[in-house]
Amino acid sequence: MINHRVESEAKLSPKPSSQGARTMPADDARQETGVQTAMGRVPTMAYIVSGFPRLTETFVLYEMVALENVGTRVEFYPLRRLKETKMHAEAARWLERAHFEPYLSPSILGANLHYIARHPVRYWTTLLTLLRRTWGSMRFFVGGLVFFPKAVYFAHRMMVTGVDHVHAHFANHPAAVAWVIHQLTGIPYSFTAHGSDLHRERRMLRDKVAEAAFVVTISQYNRQMILEECGPSAGAKVIVIHCGVDMLVYQPSPAPVNSASPGRPFNIFCVGTLHEVKGQTFLIEACRRLAERGISFACHLVGDGPDRPRLTRQAEEGGIADRVRFRGWLTREEVRLALSEADVVAAPSVLARSGSREGIPVALMEAMASGVPVVASRLSGIPELVEDGKNGLLVEPADVEGLAGALERLQRDEELRHRLGTAGRDTVEREFNLRRNAGLLMQRFMNGQQWRSSSKASNAP
C-alpha cells in the first residue's frame, strides 16, 4: 500500500463561487467552514457517482439525504452531468450542490500541473498504475484516461475544502476515481458494489479493495464474489449493508386493493429499465398464458429503455396489447401512488448475455414496504430479500410457466397476498430500512476517520 503524507494543497484554489473564494490550507478550511473532524465530531463526506441526475438510482440520492439527516455533511461529485427529462423532487437540490466539471478546463489543467510540479513521482506512479491495471479492457482503460484529469482536480479540491472521507457508488469508474484521490492525498475512501458494475468485469478490483478503508456490498452474494476475486484476506473489510427504502414514504395502502369490487382486473406491476436483464419479455409471455386461462389482468410496465419497441411488438403479437400498459418513467412519489393500485409486483430478472444481473432490486423493497406481495427470480442477491413462501414467491429465471403459475396463485388467493404483503413489510423494516442502514454506513465512516486521524498524525510533515 502506498503511504503518502496527507498535506495541504493550498497553492491552487478550486474554482471560485459567485461570491469569490480564497485559497486556504485544508485544516484552516475545516475550521472556517465549521466542519467537524474525527476527534468526536462530524466529518465531511465526498460522494462520487458516475452520472447525475439518474432517475433509476434512487438508492444513491436517498442515501445522501439520509446521511445528512443523521448529522454528516455530504459534498457531491458526479463524473458526468446527465440530461434527464424527469427527476425526483429531491434531486433538484443536489443538482444545484453538485460539483460538475468538464473533462478538461483551465482549473483541471492547473490542478494537474500543480501535482506534476510538486509531487511528480506520486502523480506519474498513480497514472501509470491506473493504466497498467486497466490494460486489456477498452472500457476501463479509456475511462481511466478520460476521468484521470478530473480526478486530480477533485483530489485537490477535496484537500482544500476539508473532505475527510470519499465514498463511491459502483465498483467501476467511480471507485477508480476514489482510488486516484486516495493515492494523491491519502484521504481514505470506500465504495459500494451493486450489480453489473461487479458482475460483468472486475478489472482493477483487487487494487481498489486493497487500498480502501472498507468496501460495502449490497448483498452477501456480491460479498462472496469479491472474496473469490480478492481472496479471503479481504474479508475483514468487505461488509454487507443493504440498500434501503424510507419506511415513512412507502406504507401499505389504507384501502387495500384486496377489497376491490368484482370485475376489477388483477394489477401486475413491474418497475425498472426496459432491458434484457430485467426480464420483462418473460413477464409478457407469462401474461399471455394468463390470458389463455381466462384470467382478467392488467400488466403495468413502469420505466423505459431500449427494449420498449420489442416488448410492444411482443404484446401485440401475443394478442394482449390492450392489457400491457407502458407507463414510462415515474418519480418516487408517482411510484408510491402507483403501488397503491398494485395487486402484485413482479421482478422476472435474468442473467443477461453480457453477464449483467441484478443486485437486489430497490423496486422490490419499495413494493414490500408498501405491503404489496412480490414474485421475483431466484437470482443473485434477490433471495436475501425474498424468501419463497414466507414474504414473497420465487421462481427460476426465465421460467415462464413458473412465473405464470405464481401470478395465478396470487390472483386466486387473497389471504396469501395479504400474508406475504405483511411479512414483506416486516422484512424491509428490519433489514432494508434506509434510515437504519444509513446509520450503519455512518458508523463505518467514523471508524475510517479514526484510522485517518492516526495516519495523519504519524505522517505529519
N, C-alpha and C positions, 0 to 999 in steps of 0.2 A: 504493500500500500504506500503510495507516495504521500509523504507527510510534509505539507507546506506550512509556512508561517501564515497565520491569519492576521492580516495587517490592513491598515487604512490605505485606500487607493484614492487620494484626495486631489491629485493634480488635475484630473479631468472630471468635470461635473456632468451629471446627466442633463438631458435637455431641460431648459428652464420651463417653469409653468407660466401661466398667463400673468402671474404676479411677479415673476422673476425668481430665480433660485441662486443661492450662493453655495459654493463648494465648502465642505467641511469634512473633517475626519469622521470615520464611521462611528467611533464611540461618542463623539460630540453630537452626531446626528441622532443617535439613540436618545441622548439626554434632552436635546432640544424638542424632539417630537413627542417626548414623554413615553416612548416605547419602553416597556419593562422587560428586562432580560432575565437570565437564568437564575439569578440569586433570589428565588422565591417570587418572581414577578412574571408578568405575562409576556411571552415572546411575540415576535412578528414572523409570520409565515409567508413565504412566496409560493404561489400555486402556478404550475406550468401545465398547460394543456395544448393539444395540437391545434385546435381552432375554436373560435367563439364568435357569435353565439351559435349553438348547435342544439336544435330542439330535442334531439334524441338523447342527449347526455344530461338528463336531469340530475343524475347522481352526483355529478361534479358541482353543478350550480348550487344545489341544496345542501351539499356537504359544506361548501364555503359559508353559506348562510348560517348553517348550524354551528360551525366553529366560531363565527363571530358572536353568535348568541351565547356561547359558553365562555366568552371572555377574551378570545385572542384577536389579533389583527391580521388580516389577510391582504397581501399585495398580489395582484393578479397579472400573470404574464402569458397570454396566449401566443403561440407561434405564428398564427395567421388570423386575420380578420375575415370571417365568412360573411357572405351576402345572403342571409336567411330572410325570407319574406315574412316569416312568422316567428315569434319568440315568446317565451314565458314572461309574465309580467315582471318577475323579479330580475330577469336578465337585463333590463334596461339600466338599472343602477350599476350593475357590474360592467356593462358595456362602456359606461362613462368612466369607470375607475380603471379599466384595463390598460396595461402598458403595451399598446400596439406599436410595433416598429416595422418599417420596411425591411427588405432583405439587405439593403445597403443604404447608408446615409452618411453625411459628414460626422455625425455623432458616433455611429457604429465604426466607421473608419478610424476616427480618433481614438476610440477605446482600444482597437486592435493595435494601432501604432504605439499606444501607451504601454500595453503589455509587452510588445516586441522590444521596446526600448528598455523597460525596467526589469522584465522577467523573461528574457528571450528563451532560456532553456525550458522553463515551465510552459511557455506558450507553444513552442515548436514540439516539445515532447507530447503535450496534450493533443495537438492536431494530428501528429503522425500516428500516435496510438489509436486515435479515433478512426483514422483512415485504414490503418492496418487491420484493426479488429472488424471493420465492416467490409473489407475487401471480399469480393465474391458475391455480394448481394447488391445489385444495381440500386434497389430501393433504399437500402440503408447507407450505402456509400455516398450516393448523390445527396440524400437527406443530410448526412453528416457535413458534406461540403457546403450545402446551402444554408444550414442553420448555424454553423460554427461561428461566423462573424457576429451574428445576432446574440448567440450565447455568451460571447466575450463581453459584449455591451451589457447584457443582463448581469453578468458577474460583477462588472464594475459598479453598475447602478445599485445592485443589492448591497455591496460593501459600503457605499456612500450613505445609503438610506437606512442601514442598520437591520437588514434581514438576518434573522437568527437560524432559520431552517427552511430548506427548499423541499417542496413535495410535488412530484409529477404524477399526473394521471396518465397511465398507459406505459407499458414497458418498452415501447419503441422509441420514436423521436423525442418525446418529452423527457423520458428517463435519460436518454443520451445527453440532452442539453443540461439536465441537472447534474449529470456526471462531469461534464465540462466545467460547469460553475464550481463544483467541489474541487476539481483539480487546480483551478486557478486561484481560488480564495480560501479553501479549507472549510467553507460553510457546510455543515452536514446536510445530507439530503436523504430522501426516501422516495419510493414510488409505489403506486398501486397497479397491479397487473390484473386485467379484466378478462378478455376473451380472445378475439382474433389477434390482438397485439402480442399474445403469448403463444397461441396455438399454431399460427401459420409459420412463423420464423422466429428463432431465438438468437439472432446474431448479436454478439457482444453481451449476452445476458450474464455470463459469468463475471465480467468486469463490473457491470452495473450492480450486481448483487454484492460482490466482494467489497466495493467501496461504500455502499450505502450504510447509513446508520441502522436502518431496518427496511424491510420490504413487506408490503401489505398485499395479500391476495384476497379476492372476494369469495373464494371457496377453498375447501380442503383439496378438491380436485386440482386446482391451479397450484396450490402449495406443493403437492406431490410432484407435479410436473416440473416445477422449479428445482426441487431437490434431486430429481432424476437427472436434470441437466447440470446442476452445480455441485452435486454431492451432498452427503448428509451433514457435512460440517457447516453448511449454510442454514441448517435447521433452526438454530438459536435466534436468527434474525428475521426469519420469514414467518410472519404471523397472519392469521385469518381475521379480518374484520369485514363483515358482510356489508354490502351496500344496504341502505335502508330507506324507508319512506316515513313521512311525517304522519304519525297516527292521529294528530289533531285535524289534518286535512282530509285523509281518507277514512271514512267511517261508514258503517252499514246504513243503508237507506232506511229512513223512518217508516216508509211504506214499502215493505218487502215485495219484490216482483213475484214471489211465490203466490201471493194472494190475488194475482191479476185475474181479470174476468175471462171466461171461456172464449175461445176464438182468437185470443192474442197469440202471435207467433212466438216460438221459443227463440230468444235472442242470444245468438252466439257472437261474442266479440273476440277479435284478435288484434292486438296492438303492437305495431312495430314496422320497421322499414320493409317495404315490399321487395324482398331479396331472397335469393335461394336459401340462405342459412336459416331464415325464419320459417320455411316450410309451408307457406300459405297454399302452394299448389296441392299439397296432400289434404289440407283442410277443405278446399273446394271440392275435391273428389269425394271426400267423406260426406260433404253436404249433398252431393249428387245422389249418393246412396241413401241418405236420409229421405230425400225427396221420393225416391223409388219406393220407400217403405211407407209413404203416406204421412210423414211427419211434417207438421207445419212449423217452419222456422224462418229466421232472417239472419244472415251471416254478415256482420259488420266488420270490414277491414279498415282499421284506423291506422293511417300512415300513408306513405307514398314511397316511390322508389323505382328502380329500373325494371322491375318485373311487372309493373302495373299493366302494360299493354298485353302481355302474355296471359296474365291472370284474368283480365277482362275477356279475352278470347276463349279461355278455358271455361269460364262461367257461361258464356253464350253457347258454346258448342255442347255443353252439358245440359242445356235447357233450364238453367237456374239463374239466368242473368237478372231476373226480377227479384230474386231472393238474396243476391250478393250485392251488398251496398258498400261502395268505396267512399269512405268518409274523409279521406285526406288527413293532413296533419292537424292535430288538436293540441292546444295548450294544456297545461296541467289542470287548470280549472275546468276546461271542456272535457278532459278525460274523466275527471271526478264526476261530472254530471252524467256523462255517457255511461259510466259504470252503474249508476242508479237504474238504468234500463236493462242491464245485462242479467241473463239467467246463468251464463257460464262464460268464462274467458278461456280461450284455447291458445296454447303456445306449442305448435307442432314442429319444433325446432329439429334441424337435421345437420349432419356433418356435410359441409359444402365441398365441392370438388377441389377448391383451393386449400382445403384443410381448416378453414374457419369453422368455428362453432360458438354457440352461446357460452356466456359465463353463467350467471343466474339472472334471467330477465327481470328488470325492475317492474315491467308491466305485470308480471305475476304477483309481485309483492303488493303493488297497488290494488290489484283485484282482491287479493286475500285480505288486505287491510280493510277493504270495503265490504267484507263478508260475502264476496261472490265466489262460488266454487270454481275450481280450475281443473283443466285437463292439459297435461304437458308431456313432453318427451322425456324418456329416461336417458338423459344425455348430459355429459359434462357435470357441472355443479348443481343442476336442477334438482336431483334427488335430495340435496341438502336442505332445500326449501320445501319441496312437495313430497310427502310420504304417502305412498299409494294406499288408498282406502282409509287413511287417517285424517288428512287435511286436504286431500285432492285426489285425482286419479292420474296415474302414469301409464303411458303406452310406449312401445318401442318406436324409435324414429322411423319415419316413412311407412309405418304400419297403418294403411288407410282403413282397413277393416277394424283394427283395434281402436282407432280414433273414432270411427263412426259408432262403434259399439258403446264406447264410453260416453259419447254425447247423447246417444239414445237412452242409455241407462239413467243419466241425469235428467233428461227430459221427462221420463216416466216416473221418477221417484222424487217427489217434493221433499220428503223427510230427509233423504240423502243429501240433497242440495243444501238444506238448512244445516245439517250436521257438519258437512265438510266446510261450509262457509264460516261457521262459528269457530271450528278448530283452526281454520286457516288464519283468521284474525288473531287468535291466541298465539300462533307460531310467530307471526310477524311482530306482534307486540313484544314478544320475549327475545327474539334473536335478530330481527331485521328492522329495528326501531332506529330511525335516523338520529334522534337526539341522543339516545344511549350510545350508539356506535361512534358518533362524533366525539363524545366524551372519552371513549376508549382511544381514539386516534389522538386526541389532545394529550392524554397521558403519555403516549409514546413520544410525541413531540417534546414534551417536558423532559422525558428521560434523555432524549437527544441533546437537549440544552445542557443538562448536567455533564454529558460527555464533552460537549463543546467547551464548556467553561473550564474544565480541567485541561483540555487540549490547548486552549488558547493561553492559559497560564503557563504551561510548560514550554510553549513555543513563542513566548513574548519576545519582541525584538530587544 
